[in-house]
Amino acid sequence: MLSLSSNIAIASEKPRIVTWWLLSTLLGIGTLIRIPQLHHSLYESSQPDLGYSFRQTQTAFVIQKYATDGIDLLSTPLPLFGRSSNVPMEFPLFQALGAFLMHTGLDSDVASRLLGLVSFQVSGLLLALILLRWHGRMVALIAIALFEFLPFGLSWGAASLIDFFSVALALAMVYFLDRWFSGGSTVTLLAGSLAAVLAFLVKATTAPSWSLLLLASAAMVIHRIGWRVCLKRLLLGFALGPGLGLVAATIWTAYADSIKKQNPLTGFLTSSALSDWNFGTLAERMDPRVYLTIVDGVIVHIAGPGMLALWLGVLAAKFLPSRTQRLSTWGWLLVSISGPLIFLNLYLIHTYYLIAIYPALVTMMAIGIVWVARLLTGRRWPRIVAVVVGVVAVVAATLVSPEARTDIAGLFHGDPVPTSSIGIRDFTPRNSRIIMIGCDWDPTVLYYAQREGVMFRDATPGSFWETERIADYPFLFSCTGGLNPEQWLPPGYTAVATSTEGLYRVIRKT
């Protein structure tokens, strides 16, 4: 029986220096080709209905406010709901780090994209470390190649999103707690626990699926050394890792809800109000077309027609000769399917939510490719050729969809900022606050106009004008034509159109 004090490598192959050089090359090339993205705007005009500009500018807006007004992690200043806009959602650690980058002289677009790119590459590195322990060199190299160069990774690898940041934290949780389970030091337990708490705080919709991967890690350890030897270690790891993370997320959610309930304009963002939005309705869960829509997103952006390599990974989970590798493969499969099953509507509405399971999907594909290559030949060089052909075939197959080609085009060509933002910025004084109507709560126009304001989602402003002065809001902008601006103004005021389309001056009626 193996000693608990030994740090056990699960994979039969130990990484060689050439492996590290190849991994470094893949990560380096992946970084270099994304540098042009750092200078793209956060405006995604090609897909305006999917919320990509909305989520990216929302993140950058908070970064910008932190940089100018100071960082307070218990407050999330999102200047869309009046003078005292505080809208805590996820724990704003990413936004705080982005503000530090702005202090080096970067603007908020570049700072948020740069932090997104760093998060993407740290995720890739941590994925490689786990795969080297569990599956060996070949699987690790293939998974990182797919991670870096599939259309989905090319599109989102340098986005102004917290998602890859949360994935990096979740992978760090798995890596360190896996080492703790296998006989690591107390340092690995503490590192895994800290990563778990931050992962659950930063994005609670990402961490649960990766916590399930720890079940595979625990099963492998039990298989190797027996449950009697490692039971206390496993229980402590789960308690101080995902367990403590879940407690932290619960406390943060309760705190965030208490803040959002204080502003009638942000009540729709409380966890109870977003329950159906996050998890989906019963009718959605009973509709097969919902699941086919999510699968279609995987096909067109990641796996290609037929998802052949992904299906090979599923078969490998059954037929791999090593029981430990079968267990780990089932773990990756569990991550891949649990995210959409738990947070159904999020994956249905927003393709970028696939970021949360992207490393698991590319790992399943890599395992499938290597498994087939080893079945075809036991000789080294023919096997390597088969693997290279498989990787090239997978990447090429993804290019057949127009969505994938749009993903790649976005790597080199960004969109100009909205013309409406330029019009508002040019027409209104610098400190003007803007009333926004017909925009839902998409901050894109307001963010690029470099203005603050209030965004009304409903047909009336409710009690907003009981606590706010209309004199502080001299302009109104409508994102949607045909709306009557007076519906959103207090009695006695009207809106007069300006020469800028959609922009009105707010004046007292005579």
N, C-alpha and C positions, 0 to 999 in steps of 0.2 A: 504493500500500500504506500502511496506517495505521502511524503511528509507535508504537513500544513505549512511549514516554514519555507518550503521551496516555492518559487514563483513559476508555476507550471505553464509552459507554452502548449497550447492545445493543438495547433497545426504541426504536422510532421516536419515541415520545412522551416528552418531558421532563416530570417532575412539576411541576405548578403549585402555587401557594400554596393554591388551593382543594382540591387533592388532599390536602395535608397536614392541612388543617382537617377534611376528611371522615374521613381515617384516624384522626386524634386523637379525633374524635367517636365513632367506632366503638369504639376502644380505651377511651375514657372511659366510655361507656355500659356496655360489657362489664365494666368494673371495678366500677362502681356496683351493678349488679344482683347481683354476686357477694359483696358485702360481708356480707349476712346469713349466707352460708355460713361465714364466718370464725369464727362463734360456735357452729357445729354441732359435736356430738361426732364422733369418728372412728369411731363404732360404726355399721355398716351392717346393721341388723337385717333389712332387706328382702331382702338377698342374702347370707346368712351363709355359703353354700357356695363363694363365688367368691373369697374371700381378701381382700376389700377392707378390712375392718376389720383383718385380720391385717397387711397390708402397711403400712397407714397408722399403726397404733399401734406397729409395729416401728420405723418411722422416727422417730416422736415419742418413743419410749422412749430412743433414743440421744441425741436432742436434749436431753431432760430430764437424762440422766446427764452429758452434756457441760456443761450449765449449772450443775449442782450440784458436780461433781467436777473440772472443768477439761477443756480440749480437748487431746486427743492424737490427731492424724490417723493415727497408726500403730496405734491401738487403737480398737476399736468395742465399747464397753461395752453389752452387751445382757443384762440380769440375768435370764436364763431358764435358765441352765445351771450354777448354783452360785455360790459366792462370788467366783470369779475369771472371770467370763464375759467373754471377749473373742472376738467373732465377726466378724472382718473379712470383708465381702463386697465391695460396691462401695466405692470411695474415698469416705470420709464428709465430703466438702466441704459438701454440702447440710446435713447434720446440724450441722456446725460453725457455719455461717451462721445456722441456726435457733437455736442456743444464744446467739449474740450478740443475736438478737431477744428471747429470753427475759430477757436482762439489762436490757432496757428496761422490764420489768414485765409482759410478756405471758406467759400460761401456755403450756404446750407445744402444746396443741391449736391455739390461735390463731396462735402463732409458726410452726408447721409449715404451716398452711393459708395464712397470709399469704405465706410464702416460695414456696409452690406457686403462688399467684396471680401474684406478681411474675414467676416463671419463665414462666408461661403467657403473660403480656402481653409479656414480652421476646421470647418465641418469635414472637408475632404481629408485633411490630415488625420483627424480623429477616427474617421471611418477606416482609413488605411491601417491605423494602429490596431483597431479591433479585428479587422480581417486578417492581418498578419498573425495574430494570436489564434484565430479560430479556423482560418481556411488556407493560409499560406500565401506565397508570393504571387502566384498567377492570378488568383481571384482578386487579390488586393489591387494589382496593376490594372486589370480589366475594369473593375468597378470604378476606379479613379478616372480612367480614360473615358468611360461612359459619363460619369459625373461631370467631367469638365466639358465635354464636347457634344453631348446630345443637345438638341434645340432648346429643351426646357432649361437646362443649365446655362446655356448661352444667353437666354432671355432674362433670367432672374438672378444670375450670379452677381450682379452689381446693382441690384434694385435698392431703392430707399425703403426697405421693409425690415421689420424685426424678425422675420420668419427664419432666415438662416442663422441668425444670432441665437434664437431659441433652440434650433436644431443642434448647433454647436454645443450649447450647454447640456442638452439631453444626451448627446453622444459622449461628452465628458463624464456625465453621470454613469453611463453604461461602462465606459472604459475603466474608470477608477474602481467602481464597485465590483466589476468582474475580476479585477486584480485582487481586491479585498477578499472576495469569495474564494479565490484560488490560493490564498495564503499570503496576501500582501500585508504591508505594515499598516499601522493605525493612520499613517499619513494618507494612504489611499482611501481609507474609510472617510476621513474628514474631507478630502478633496471631492469624493463622490457625493457626500452629503451636501456640501456647499453647492456643487453643480446642480444637484437635484432641486434644492430649494429655489435657486435662481431660475432654473428651467420652468418650474411650475409658476413662479411669480411673473416671469417675462411673457410667457404665452401658455396659458393653461390648456389650450387646445392641442398643443404639440406634445407635451411631456407624458401624458397617459399612455400613448402608444409605445413610446420608447421604454417606459417602465415595464411593459409586457416583455420586451426583449430580455430583461433581467431574469425572467422566468426561465428562458432558454439557458442563460448563463448558469443559473442555479442548478438546472437539470444536468448540465454537463459536469459540474463539479460533483454533484451527488453520484453520477455514473462513474466518475473516476476514483473517488475516495470514500464513498459511502456517506449516507446522510447522518449517521451517528457522529461522525468526526466533525462535520461542518455545520450542523444544524444551528448552533448558537451564532456562528458567524453569518449565516444566511439571514436569520431573523433580525440580527442587529443591522445588517446592511439594508434590508427592506424597510426597517423601522426608521432609521436615520436618513435614508435616501428618499424613495417615493412617499413613504409615510409622512415624514416631516415636511416634504414639499407640498403634499396635499393639504396639510394643516395650514401652512403658510399661505397657500393660494386661497383657502377658505377665508382666512382672516383678512387678506387683502381685498377679496371680493366684497366682503361685508363693509369694509371701510369705504371702498370706491362707491358702492351703492348708496351709502349714507350721504356722501358728498353730492352725487348726481340727483338724488331726490330733493335736494334743497333748491335746485333750479328747475322750474317747470318746463323749461325748454330741453332739458337733458334727461328727463324722466324716462324717455323711451330707450335710453342706453343702460338701464339697470339690468342686472342678470335675469331677474324674473321677466322683464319685458322682452328680453332677447331669447327666451327659452326656445320658442319655436324656430327662431332664426338660426340658432346654434345647432339644435338637435334635429330639426325637421318635425313635421306633423305626422300623425299616424297615417293619414292619407298618402303622404309622400313615401313613407316607409313601405307601404303596401303596393306602390306603383313600380313595376319593373323598369319602366322607362327612365326613372330617376337614376337607377344604378347603371343603366346603359349609357346615360349621359356622362356619368363620372368615368366609366370605362373608356368612353370615346375620348375624353381628355387625356387619359393615359396613353391611348393609342396614337393620337395625332401629335403629342408633344414629347413623348418619352419612348414608348416601346415599339412603335411602328406597326404596320398592318399585321393583324393576326397575333400580335404580341408573342411571337414564336419563342424568343429567348426567355421571356418571362414564364411561359408555359414549361419550357425546359427546366427552369429553376424549380417549378412546382414538382415536376417529375423527379428531379434530383433529391428533393426532400424525402421522397419515398425510397429511392434506389441507391443513394450514395452508400458505398461500402462501410464507411466509418460511422458508428452510431453517434459519436459526439458531433460530427459535422451534419448529420441528419437532424439532430436536435437543434443546432444553431440555425440551420436553414428553415426549420419550422418557425423559429423565432423571428427571422426576417420576414417570413410570410405573414406572421401574426401582426407585425407592425404595419405591413403594407395594406392589410384589409381592415384593421381595427380603426384607423383614423377616419375613413369615410363612413364606416358603420356607426361610430359614436357620434360624430359631428356631421351628419348627413347633409344638411342644407348648405353648410359652409363650403363643402367640396362640390356641391351641385352648382352653386352660384359663382364661386370664384376659383378659377383654374389655379391661381397662385397658391391656394391651400395645399396643393400637391407637394409643395416644398417640404411640408412636414414629414412626408413619407418617401420623398425622392431618394435619399440614400439607401433605404431598404429596397426600393424597386430596382435600382441599378445593381445592388448586391445580388438580388435574385437572378437578374439577367446574367451577371458575371458567373455565378455558380453554375447556371445552366450551360453556358458556353464552355466552361472548363470541363464540366462533367461529360459532355458530348465529345470534346476533343480527346479526353482520356479513354473514352470508349472506342474511338476510331483507331487510335494508335498508342502504343506504350513508349514509342521512341521520342526523344526530346524534341528534335528539330521539326519533324512532321507535326508534332503536337503544337508547337509554337506557331507554325504556319496556319494550322487549323484555327487556332485561337485568334490570330490577327485577322484572318478572313472573316471569322464570326463577328468580330468587333466592327470591322469596316462594313459588313453587310447590315448590321443593326443600325449604325449611324446613317448609312445610305438609305435604308428603308424608311427612316423617319422623315426624310426630306420630301416624300411624295405628297404630303398634305400641305395645303396653302397656309395653314396655321403655323406649321413648323418653319416654312420659309419666311413667314412674318417674324417669327422668333429670331431667326438668324439675321434678317435684315435690320432688326432693331439693335443688333450688336454694333453696327457701323453707322447707322443713320438715326439721329434723334429728331424729335419734333420741335418746332419753334413754340415759344410760350403762346398761350391763347391771345388772340387779338383783342378780346374784350378786356383782358387784364391790362394790356398796354393802354387802351382807351381810358379805363378808370384811373390808371396811374398818371396819365398825362392831363386829365381834366380836373381831378380833385386835388385839393391841398394835401400835403404829406400826412398830417395828423387826422385827416377825415376818417370818421367811422361810417361804414356802409351798411345799409339794410339790404340783405340778399333774400330774394324770393324766387321760388320755382327752381331752386338748385339742390333740393333735398338738404344734405349737409356736406356736400362735396366742397372742400376748401380750395380747390385748384385755382379758380379765378381770383379769389381774394388773396391767396398766397402770392401769386405772381403779380398782383396789383400792388403788393407791399402795403396792404391796408388791413385793418382789423374791423370787426363789425358784429352783426347778429344775423343768423340765418334762420328764417321761419320756415318750418316744414308744413305746418297746417294752414288752414284758410284764414285763421285769425291769430293775432299775437298773444291771446290770452291775457294774463296779468302782467306781461312784460313792462308795459308803459306805466305801471303803478310804481315801479322802483327805478326806472330809467328815464332820463331827460331826452325828449325828442330833439332838443337843440344840439345834443352831442352826435346826432346822426343826420347830417345835412343832405345825404345822398341815398338813393335807393337804386339797386340794380336787379333786373329780372333776367334770369337765365332762360326763361320760357316765355315765348310771345303770347299775347292775348290775355295776360293776367291784369286785373285791376289793382294797381298799387295801393289805392286808398284802403283796401281791406286790411292792410298791415300797418296802417298809421292810426294814431290816436285821433279822436274827434277834433275837428277844426283845422286839420292839415290835409294838404293835397300834394300830388307829385306832378311835376312839369318835365316833360321830355327835354333832354339836351341833344346836342349834335352827335353825341356818342351813342350808338345803338344800344338799347337796353338800359341806359343810365338815365335817372331822373333826379331832379333837384327837389328836395322836400321843403315846402313853404307853407306858411300859415294862410288859410283861406281869407279872402278879403270880403 
